[in-house]
């Protein structure tokens, strides 16, 4: 979870990406928020539990939007790859901490503002559990008229419309396009829009797309010119083919080593240069109980 938390902040924490997400999902694509109008604010807060123990909670991303004297909002983004029935409790705690922080920090109470949290859901299906506080209670006390409710702003990324996808101007539009097309079952997910934050995009997709094709790609070093989603997926497919060929070669080397063949004979039999066989041969000899996948991981 800590790795996921760090990864998601790398991309969405960029002001251009953060502003773009808010502009599309909250303001229907209108360029209301400029990246320059965003500022950082603390994402960590503390609370005392029923046992009097002090706990720390941390939001995914939190920024202050301030435009002139009259417009100020604190926006938070929480990312989810799975549904969470208790999400309303978490968000209520996050927002409450942001309101409390304003009271503590603003002595004159002139800068107090609203706090809005967006839940970005990257699942392949719909968010099929509670979206408000009152729906999380198994037992009802017949006090709905008096108990305050708390509703979530859940955005199902895989179900955004084509019109919404076109509104995005940052790298997040490419991400949203990928999730929509994957949910629809597209075999070829093409997007030729250049990616600005390449490394952060890859890290984000490795976690949230849960797609092995994004693993261990380093396109900034391997490719020249503009990098697009097509570039990424093409490189991933190429790597997949190479991985398959390497695994087959490792398996053949393992079998021949068990027969007692020398490295020279193995290279001759497999019609490969000895320099290619050598690292595999050494690794298999050192770890004779490993599978071909284990050896592959050690070599990479």
C-alpha positions, 0 to 999 in steps of 0.5 A: 500500500505504501508503494501505491501511495507513493506512485499515485502521487508522482503523476497526479501531484503535477499541477497540470494533471491535478487541475485537468482532473478537477476541470473535467470532472467538476467543471465539465471541461471548462478551464476554471482552474489554472495549474499556477493557482494550485498550492500544496497543503499538508496531507497528514493529520492526526486523530485520537481513537476511542482508546485514547491512542493517537493515530495518523491518517494521510490523504492521497493528494490534497491541494488548495485552489485560490483564484483572486480574493473570492475563490478558494477551495481545498480539493482532495483526490483519493484513488481506488482500485477496489470498492470500499464500503467504509469509504465514507468514514475515511473521507469524512475523517479526511475532510474533517481534518482539513476543516479543523486544520483551517480553524487552527491555522487561520486566526482571523477565520477569513480564509476558511473554505470548502473541502471537496474530495474526489474518489477516482475508481479504476475498477473494471466494473461499477462501484457497487457498494455504498456511496453515502454514510447512511448506507453503511449501517447494518442496524437502523436507529430510525433517526435518519431525519436527525443523523447527518449524512455524508456522500461520496463523489465517486468517478468511475474512470472506466465509464467516462464518456467519449466527450469527457475523454476528449476534454482532458488536456493532460496525461490523465486523458490517456489513462482514462482512455486506456481504462475505458477501452480496456473495459469495452474489450478493445484488443488494440488500445491505440492512443497517439497523444504524446505523453508528457510525464513518461516515467510517472505515467508508467509507474502509475499504470503498473499499479492501477492498470494491474497489467503486467505489460507495463512492468520493467519498461524504461522507455525514456532510455529505450526510445527516441522522439514522442512516447505515446500509449501505442509506443508503450504497448508496442514495447511491452508486447515486444518485451513479452515476446522476448521474455517468452523466447528467453524462458524457452531457452532457459528451460532447454539449458536446464534440461541439457545441464541435467544430462551433464552437457558442457556449455560448449555442447549446449551452445552447439546443440541450440545453435547459440553463441556461447556468450548468450548461453553463459549467464544462463548456464552459470545461473542454472548451475548455481540455482539447480532447484529454480524454475525457468521463471526463477532463473529469468527473474535472477537474470533480470 
